[in-house]
Amino acid sequence: MVHQMMPGTEELLQKEQVTAYVGIDPTADSLHIGHLCGVMMLRHLQRCGHKPLALIGGATGMIGDPSGKSQERNLLDEATLAHNVSCIKAQLARFLDFDSDAPNRAELVNNYDWMKDFTFLAFTRDVGKHITVNYMMAKDSVQKRLNGEARDGLSFTEFTYHLLQAYDFYYLNTQRGCKLQMGGSDQWGNITTGTELIRRMGGGEAYALTCPLITKSDGRKFGKTEQGNVWLDRRYTSPYRFYQFWINVADDDAERYIKIFTSLSKEEIDDLITRHRQDPGRRELQRRLAEEVTRMVHGDADLHTAQEASQMLFGKSTKEALMALDEQTLLDVFDGVPQFRFSRSLLGGEGIKAVELMATETQCFPSKGEMRKMVQGGGVSLNKEKLAAFDQAVTEADLIDGRYLLVQKGKKNYFLLIAE
């Protein structure tokens, strides 16, 4: 997980309990898995006896960081930022101990608290004079934006960003005894500006440590799917989709990710990798990766639901498991299967014959005769239970979540019927 670190960082960590921080911009009300590497660094840090600070950029989030971006990000108002900060705080509590009496319990800090009363004149006088424009111009993030990667160039607002981030480090160094800032490798320039500011303003010791930016084995960005980011909040990415993201990673990626995104021991990981290489088809490595990360982010109950849901299409699932799915998970599992809508009134009273529903009202079968034959051969299921007769009654009591029916034809053909 280590990409770069300043000389002396390792010795510092071995010598004393170190307070260290990672900055998170609250540009949304949920973290996504792109944030996970930084969060795992804090988790490892705390497990090793050091004190983690999670810094929420309530002030810097109003500006936008040019690092690794080709255009300026949208600026957020105070109300939106306050909402985002409270949501992110709740998510971080799944990874870090904020509540115990331990001397190294995690703390959440918000740079808005110390930046909000800083006047522009005071900042330029007390902080700006210590860092030269030449020093800032030499940073990769600034150079890339100035050399044509940005359509609109680099605004003064963004140019001042890493001076603000540097001041965060200075503030935490002098007020909280924080000696180490960590982040992704694209943050190296911002972090070292902080160590330089601390040095020039007469602060204490300061060090930098970065992790590599995580990519897929083909070089593409980690954590993106066709639906966009993979979020930690179930409102944006259901636990089932979250679990599926990890299940579907390539073998080479699984070997790297299990070292970064889980707290398994080196011995256990080495053993898993050896077994996986002997029989990659079982996808044992991906299953364990998905299990560990989903449990960490969503908990045991949602992990169990995601595992049960994963059996729906491919395994021998039961009617009870199907009926237990919430609506979003059901739709996620059967995303892409043919859907037919029908009038809910057909299910009233004694209901409708299955053959009428599946071959006349919807097009699950091209004809009643074909359906009759398949039912006789035991090849048709309704809600994961084999149809005993082609004219079996289907009623409102059969609806999943009060709205859906799942028809299975043979082993692999599914249809989702939606009552309206």
Secondary structure, DSSP 8 states (H G I E B T S, - for coil): ---EE-TTHHHHHHHS--EEEEEE--SSSS-BTTSHHHHHHHHHHHHTT-EEEEEE-TTGGGT---TT-SS------HHHHHHHHHHHHHHHTTTS--SSS-TT--EEEETHHHHTT--HHHHHHHTGGGS-HHHHHTSHHHHHIIIIISTT---HHHHTHHHHHHHHHHHHHHHH-EEEEEEEGGGHHHHHHHHHHHHHTT----EEEEE---B-TTS-BTTEETTEE-BSSTTTS-HHHHHHHHHTS-HHHHHHHHHHS----HHHHHHHHHHHHH-GGG-HHHHHHHHHHHHHHH-HHHHHHHHHHHHHHHS---HHHHHTS-HHHHHHHTTTS-EEEE-GGGGSTT-EEHHHIIIIIS-SSS-HHHHHHHHHTT-EEETTEE-S-TT-EE-GGG-BTTTEEEEEETTTEEEEEEE-
